[in-house]
Amino acid sequence: MGKNNATEQNNYIKFRGVTYAFDLDAIKNACLISGDQNGKETEVTEAYETDDDNNLSLTSKIVRDIKSTGNPQNDMIIYDVVKLFIIRLIDNTQIEREFDMDFSTALAINTLLKWGMLIEI
């Protein structure tokens, strides 16, 4: 029981006497937020030809509206920010699972707490 309990304790992070864990559902919801949103892209293809005076003139123009769900660019930005914060916390963990406090660690902790991704156990 003692060994299992010690292993279980290593799954959590302690900061200033409070034990925290990552809320994976909150992380998933934040990183995939645009899956519920509709997206629209417009693709324009233009063709030009030279006339007898060597001037370019537009000969055809095709405009396509592409509708989709989600916004991959926004998802990637949120994913990268969350990943940076999580890596900061993991990289800054000491053997006794306590944090050294610096600006980047404080920013990561405060933001993940505010977003509900880091929860108190």
C-alpha positions in Angstrom: 0.0 0.0 0.0 2.9 2.4 0.8 4.5 2.0 -2.6 1.2 2.4 -4.5 0.4 5.5 -2.5 3.8 7.0 -3.2 3.4 6.2 -6.9 0.0 7.8 -6.8 1.4 11.0 -5.2 3.9 11.3 -8.1 1.0 11.8 -10.5 0.3 15.1 -8.9 2.1 18.4 -8.7 2.5 20.3 -5.4 2.9 24.0 -5.4 3.1 26.0 -2.2 1.5 23.3 -0.2 -1.5 22.7 -2.6 -1.7 19.6 -4.8 -2.8 20.0 -8.4 -3.6 17.8 -11.4 -4.4 18.5 -15.0 -8.0 18.4 -16.0 -7.7 16.6 -19.3 -11.3 17.3 -20.3 -10.8 21.0 -19.9 -7.6 20.8 -21.9 -9.4 18.9 -24.7 -12.3 21.3 -24.8 -10.0 24.3 -25.0 -7.8 22.8 -27.7 -10.7 21.7 -29.9 -13.0 24.7 -29.3 -13.5 25.5 -33.0 -14.9 22.1 -33.8 -18.3 23.6 -32.9 -17.8 26.7 -35.0 -18.5 27.1 -38.7 -15.7 28.3 -41.0 -15.7 29.8 -44.4 -12.8 30.1 -46.8 -12.9 31.9 -50.2 -10.7 30.7 -52.9 -10.1 33.1 -55.9 -8.5 31.8 -59.1 -7.7 34.3 -61.8 -6.3 33.7 -65.3 -4.6 36.4 -67.3 -3.5 36.5 -71.0 -1.6 39.0 -73.0 -3.4 40.8 -75.7 -1.9 42.0 -79.1 -0.3 45.0 -77.3 1.4 42.7 -74.7 -0.9 44.0 -72.0 -2.2 41.6 -69.4 -6.0 41.2 -69.3 -8.2 39.1 -67.1 -9.7 36.3 -69.1 -11.4 34.3 -66.3 -12.1 34.5 -62.6 -13.4 31.7 -60.4 -14.6 32.4 -56.9 -15.2 29.4 -54.6 -16.6 29.5 -51.1 -15.5 26.6 -49.0 -17.6 26.0 -45.9 -16.4 23.8 -43.2 -16.6 23.3 -39.4 -13.8 24.4 -37.2 -10.8 26.6 -37.6 -7.5 24.7 -37.6 -5.4 27.8 -37.2 -7.1 28.8 -34.0 -7.0 25.3 -32.7 -3.3 25.1 -33.4 -2.6 28.4 -31.6 -4.5 27.4 -28.5 -2.9 23.9 -28.6 0.6 25.5 -28.8 -0.1 27.9 -25.9 -1.5 25.1 -23.6 1.4 22.8 -24.6 4.0 25.5 -23.7 2.4 26.1 -20.3 2.2 22.4 -19.5 5.8 21.8 -20.6 6.9 24.8 -18.4 5.3 23.2 -15.4 6.7 19.7 -16.1 10.2 21.0 -16.9 10.2 23.1 -13.7 9.3 20.3 -11.4 12.0 19.4 -8.8 12.6 15.9 -7.3 10.4 16.7 -4.4 7.7 17.9 -6.8 7.9 21.6 -5.7 8.2 24.5 -8.1 10.8 27.3 -8.3 8.7 30.4 -8.9 9.7 32.6 -11.8 7.6 34.6 -14.2 7.0 31.9 -16.8 6.0 29.4 -14.2 3.7 31.9 -12.5 2.2 32.7 -15.8 1.6 29.0 -16.7 0.1 28.2 -13.3 -2.2 31.3 -13.2 -3.4 30.8 -16.8 -4.0 27.1 -16.4 -5.9 27.7 -13.1 -8.0 30.5 -14.7 -8.8 28.3 -17.7 -9.7 25.4 -15.4 -7.1 23.1 -16.8 -5.2 22.9 -13.5 -7.4 21.8 -10.7 -6.7 21.6 -6.9 -6.9 18.0 -5.5 
